[in-house]
Amino acid sequence: MKRISARAIIIEGDKIGLMYRKKVNHAFYCLPGGKQETGEKLEETVVREIKEEFGIDIEVVKKVYEFISESAHQHFYLCKWVDGIFGTGEGEEFTVPSEKGYYEPRLVNVAHLKELHILPKKIAKQLRKDYERNGADLRDDVKVLVDDKPAIQMPKFKFFKKRKHIKKEVAKK
């Protein structure tokens, strides 16, 4: 069963709210949000998650993207920062040592989006494109993006040819 989540795109002036993540030796940014709970509407999910992660109250403006992968279905909403102090979230990410790694809410200049490693990459690319074209309103429709790469890719082995070569040499002796 796919994990269903809701994520926020919060653009305030020339800044965008991102979550900086560090897992083992891998650092990246992502748009804040999380898993939908039973009986919860997606809009309720994103409001709850942003309060937990960023410590701010938001208003959902509109849905702009969906991202579908082998294991997840993510919904991305353009949101407006209504109240609260950014970075005061008290979600489990900040209170309990997590095997999921390090979390840090950051306000980043929108002009730097191209330079950052933001996941999922297809959403980051579309977000940059829409921001350059339409500004903070992004788009008027919902763009659905699909991850076309399988979760596990089998390595390509080249040693089979060598083995045939070895067999021929052994047969000659």
Sequence and secondary structure as in RCSB ss.txt:
>XXXX:A:sequence
MKRISARAIIIEGDKIGLMYRKKVNHAFYCLPGGKQETGEKLEETVVREIKEEFGIDIEVVKKVYEFISESAHQH
FYLCKWVDGIFGTGEGEEFTVPSEKGYYEPRLVNVAHLKELHILPKKIAKQLRKDYERNGADLRDDVKVLVDDKP
AIQMPKFKFFKKRKHIKKEVAKK
>XXXX:A:secstr
  EEEEEEEEEETTEEEEEEEEETTEEEEE SEEE  TT  HHHHHHHHHHHHH EEEEEEEEEEEEE SSEEEE
EEEEEEEEE TT   SHHHHS  TT EEEEEEEEGGGGGGS EESHHHHHHHHHHHHHHGGG  SS EEEE  S 
SS      HHHHHHHHHHHHHH 
